[in-house]
């Protein structure tokens, strides 16, 4: 937590210094007011001096007003610092996560990363806010209160030698038991977020299999588990605060009892006793305030540790120190590529080699689990190869700056994802400067003009997050149009025609062949009809290349390809 504060609070040093100065003013004013009250009793009330009472009372009002102004300004700037700290920390985590490869995202889990950037940041933000208002004031009040109490009466101050150690022992006892509970709470919040994400993402599957009640029981179980841990924490502090209040009340009784003897013997004026009482209350209240902070600090410390895990994680995939930028031609080469997922016993891909050239269409086919999608994910460096090289324009992709690499490649995933906004904003995700004419042109090629033109707002028609207000085929066509607007050198279609009917598929492929004549096109497909006319077909089987060639060549030389084709069409249709 201290490391986070050192990293993200320096930009706010001047507002923090102002808050510290104002808190010092508040503390001095709070410590001075009981002294003035004692003077009124000793020199005004006891002597019947009304003028002295009025003069000192007016001065006390002035001090109180100054105290109020200082408190308002301090709270304003402390809130500004805390909110700015939270904003910067969230931005830092988000930017760090953006540098992660899929390996790190899978390592943390999406639900945990969301919790760390929301709930965990909020815990530390509240500590900053409360700390600037309480944690700094508390030690000043304790030390200043002790000095002022000693000025009133030294023997009576000995009561604090008993009270403070008891309070410290109680607080220490509670903290040793609270920290493990706070760690467990954050993990259980992760679990709640994970279940929520799964349920929302898989709601159709849940309903189709009539598992709504099962998912409700799962969520209730996780929620009850979190509730039980929260109750244990609250029970712990439910005992702590009343115990501290009891200590404070007993201290007040002890001061009154012993102070009465001191006043009766003439060793202490009555005004000093009232001031001493106020200082004791201020000291004990400052300690109580510190306890409230101590309740927050352990949980914030746990959250800070989780945040630091994200910030200190070095991405397994990073940009080279001296990136190269070869001329953009679009040529791709997979050279003896072997890849295995982290922690997997066996590699998914083994010794893959082939070349995809500009102006040609290269298709990748294979049975489910043969490694087709994994292979193309190596192209934009979503993962790095375990062995071998992936080359673009004659250079290893690891030698290119990733921004430069991504500009060369247009990826159209099987599960097309659209962002909340409009049709135009989604298409311009490929090129922010694209004109409306260019957007319509891309929609023409992607066979999406008709359904967009039928929408009331056309290009400005709203799209919900994930594109849930359009059909699967429409989502795929919009995703294809988005890639076309980008105008990359390489187009990668990862089974991007699966939701299209045969007629639309054929028209789309004809338009792509006509418009993308100079580009390198890679198509991953399950439907044989989509890739029959490809210039080159790469057949994968169990992560290995089973054959490379045209459709006619593979039908006679590759048994795996022949089986795939005949599983979809008959011999007569092939002929």
Secondary structure, DSSP 8 states (H G I E B T S, - for coil): -HHHHHHHSGGGHHHHHHHHHHHHHHHHHHHHHHHHHHHIIIIIITTT-HHHHHHHHHHHHHHHHHHHHHHHHHHHHHHHHHHHHHHHHHHHHHHHHHH--HHHHHHH-HHHHHHHHTHHHHHHHHHHHHIIIIIHHHHHHHHHHHHHHHHH-HHHHTTHHHHHHHHHHHHHHHHHHHHHHHHHHHHHHHHHHHHHHHHHHTHHHHHHTT-HHHHHHHHHHHHHHHHHHHHHHHHHHHHHHHHHHHHHHHHHHHHHHHHHHHHHTTSS-HHHHHHHHHHHHHHHHHHHHHHHHHHHHHHHHHHHHHHHHHHH---SS---TT-B-------EEEEEEEE--TT-SS-SEEEEEEEE-TT-EEEEEESTTSSHHHHHHTTTTSS--SEEEEEETTEEGGGB-HHHHHHHEEEE-SS----SEEHHHHHTTS-TT--HHHHHHHHHHTT-HHHHHHSSSGGG-EE-GGGTTS-HHHHHHHHHHHHHHHT-SEEEEESTTTTS-HHHHHHHHHHHHHH-TTSEEEEE-S-GGGTTT-SEEEEEETTEEEEEE-HHHHHHH-HHHHHHHHTTS-HHHH-
